[in-house]
Amino acid sequence: MHIPDGFLSPSVCITGYALTGGVTWYCLRQIERDRNIQANIPKASLLTAAFFVASLINIPIPPTSIHLIFNGLMGALLGYYAFLAILIGLFFQAVMFQHGGMSTLGVNAIIIGSPSIAAYHLFQQRGRLGSNKPVLTTILSFVSGAGALLLSAAMFAILLVTNISPDMDVNAERTAILISLSGYSIQAVIEGVFTVMLISFLEKVKPELLKS
């Protein structure tokens, strides 16, 4: 899901950076209103490291492979901090391991980071609907974890399909991209289940960590 350098036109890359700048500014404005910044920064740092490591590990699922993202989980636990955490993680992955690219950093941040904000708002609905209902929390946890990944996969596929170079075999590239979506659907289930397990665990041992 990390788009490397050279796949997108300069105009798309510049647009990605512009959108990332706008979302970063918005998230920082929201974080300024947080009364627990000092408590949330260590949590954000820990999950940034988890994102950095997890998304570097490839898991083969023929005919493709996946690497876990956990952007929905990060959104549920971190709120607006999640976008910044993902942006930092993507930057270090591109610089240290060429995982993704610097020209596409803005685009990758939007693809992976913006669904984490959507997951945050979805997970926060448990407060309105009743945070003391385990079934509701389980459903929202799964949908947040799986839904954010599916949204990222959809954005990734649409962006690549609409920006295939005419020098390539367009039909073959489209087929390969669509096949990769089957792997992402499996990954979405994995991330949804993991999100449910972790949030259920935190509710029992450290419920304050769920208050982002």
N, C-alpha and C positions, 0 to 999 in steps of 0.2 A: 504493500500500500504506500510505500515511500517512493515517490516519483523522483528518479535521478536527473542529473543535469542532462540537457540536450534533447529531452523528449517534448518540451513545451516551447512555444515561441516566446521571444522576449516580452511581447505585450501581455501575454498571459502571466508570465512570471512577475512582471511589474504590478499587474492588477492584484496578484496574490499578496505581494508585499504591502500594497496599499490597504487591502482588506485586513490583513494581519495587524497592521499599524492601528487601524480603527478599532478593531476588536480588543487589542491590547490596551489601548487608551480607555475604552469602556470598562474593561475588567478592572483596571487600576482605580478608576473612579468608584466602582462598586466596593473594592477592597478597602478604600479609604474610609468607608462607612462601617467597616467591621470593628467591633469592640474587642475582639480577641485576636488581633493580628499577631501578637507575640506567641500565642498558643498555636495558631494555625500555620505559621511559617515552618516550624519543625515537621509538622505533619505533611505539608506540601513538599518539603525537601526529601522526606523519606519516600513519598510516592513518585517523585520525579526520578529518583534512583531506581525504583522498581520498574517504572515505565522504560527507562533507559536500557535496563538489562533485559526485560521480558521481550521487548520488540526487536532485540537483536538475535533471539533464539528462533531458528527456523524449525518447524515441525512438518515433516513430509506427510501429505495426504494426497496420494495419487489421484489425478494426474498433475497435481500442483503441490505447493507447500504453503504453510501459513506461519505467521509470527504473531503472537498475542500482543494486543494493544492495550486493553483495559482502560480505554478512554471513558467508557460509561461508568466504570467503577470510580475512576478519578473524579469525574463530575459529581457523582453522588456523595463522595466523601469530602471533596475540596471546594465545590462551588466554583466561584469565579477564579480561584487560584489555579484551577485545573488547566485552563488555557495557557497560562503563563508557564506552568510546570511542563506541559507538553511542548511548548515552544522551546524552552531551555533544553529539554531532552533531545529534541530533534536537532537543535544546533550542535550539540556535542556529538551526536551520532554522525552528522554530516562531516564535522571537522576531524573527528578521531578515526572513524571507520568508513567514511564515504558511503554511509547508509542514507540514501536520499542525496540531496545536493544543496549547495548554497544558493544557486539561482532559483531553485524550486522550494526553498525553505518556507517562504510565505504561503505558497499553495499547499504544501504538506501540512502546515500549521492549521490552515482553514479546514482541510479535509479531515484531519484527526482531532483538532482542538475544538472546533465549533460544535460538533455533536456532544462533546462533554458538557457544554453549557446547557444544551437541550436536556441531557440526562439529569443534570442537577435540578432543573425546574420540574421535570417529571417526578423525580424522587421526592421533592419537597411537598408534593401533593398529599403525601401520607400524613402530614401535619394537619391539613384541612379535613381529610377524610377519616382520620383517626389513627394516630401513630401506635395505639395500643392493640391494633388488630394484626396479629402475626401473618395471616393469609394475605392481607393487603400489602404489608411490607415485603413479603416474598414476591408477590406479583410485580410490584413496582421495582424491586431490586432486579429481577430478571429482565424486565422490559428495558430498564435503564442500561444494563450491561449489554444485552443483545441488540437493543435498538440503536444505540450509539455506534456500534460496530457496523451494523447494516447500513446506517446512514452514511458513514464514512466510505463503505464499500461502493455504495451507489454513486456518491460524488466522485470517487476515484474512477469508476468505470465510465461514467458519462464524460468526464474530462479527457480521459485517454481516447475514447471512441471518437470524440469530436475533434481531436487534435492529432490524428494519425497522419504521419508524413506521407505525401503522395509517392515518395520513393519506395515505400514499403508495400507489401501485399496487404491491401486494406481488408479484404475479406478474411484472410488468415489471422490478421491481428485482432479483428473484431471477435472472431471465434475464440481465440486464446483468452481475450479479456472476459468474455461471457463464461467460459469454462472456469476461470478463476473465481467467479462469483459463487460457484458451488462450494468451493473451499471456504469462502467467507461465511456462507450460511452455516456450515459446520462449526466454524470458529465462533460465530455469534452465539450458538447454543452453549459452547464451552465457556465463553466469557460471561454469559447470563447465569449459568449455574455457579461459576466461581464467585460472581458478585453476590448471589443469594447466600452462599456459604459464608463468605467473609462478613457480610453485613449482619447475618444472623449471629455469628460469633461475637462481633463487636457489640451488638445489642445486649448480650449477656454479660460481657466482661468489661466493656468500656463504652457505654452508650453515649457519653459526651463527645466521642469522636465523630458521631453522626450528625452533630450540630455544626454545620459549616456556615 
